[in-house]
Amino acid sequence: MALNITTIDFLSLDVEGAEKAILRTFPWDKIYIRSFVMENNVGSFDYELVKEMNEKGFLILSHGGNSDYFFVRQDDPIMKNVDFQPTQEFLDSGSKIHILNPGRTKKRDPKSFL
């Protein structure tokens, strides 16, 4: 690993259509990503991608319809300060995926998220 960095707080992934290929070959066992945003070039909501990221421990915090997706790791400490119920289920070809339904934050002090 370059610079011996094993944790990334935030990653922005926008490589004009190669995002899924990069995520599928990413060394998840060597680098811990807390949250990331990525561009979606599928043209519709990508259930398959969201399911794959759920299986890696991520919830989709928000999405711009068919464009950008923001994922956060479900076990990240910041999630303890967010009221949510990751139970909104979408069915696609018989598969269930969970999408984070964000509510209000439990704490308003920005320092509480550090």
C-alpha positions, 0 to 999 in steps of 0.5 A, a space after each residue: 500500500 502506498 504510504 502505508 495508509 489503510 483507512 480512507 475517511 472519504 473517497 470520491 469515485 468518478 471515472 466515467 463508467 469504470 466505477 463498478 469495475 474498480 469497486 469489484 477489484 478493490 482490495 477491501 481486505 487491505 483498505 478500510 473505506 469509511 464512506 464514498 461517493 460514486 457516479 452511476 452511469 447505468 441510467 437507472 437505479 443500480 440495484 445490483 451495485 447497492 446489493 454488492 455494497 450492502 454485502 461489503 457492509 455499506 448502506 446507501 445514505 443518499 442517491 441522486 436518482 440515477 446519478 451519484 450514490 453516497 455510501 457509508 459503512 454501516 459499522 462506522 462510529 459516525 452512524 451511532 449519531 444518526 437516527 436511521 432504520 435500514 429497512 426500506 426494501 426494494 425488490 429487484 429480481 427477487 433480491 432485497 437490498 437495504 437503503 438507509 432512510 436517514 432521519 435527524 441526527 441525534 446530536 447537532 454539535 459537529 464535533 460529535 461526529 469526529 
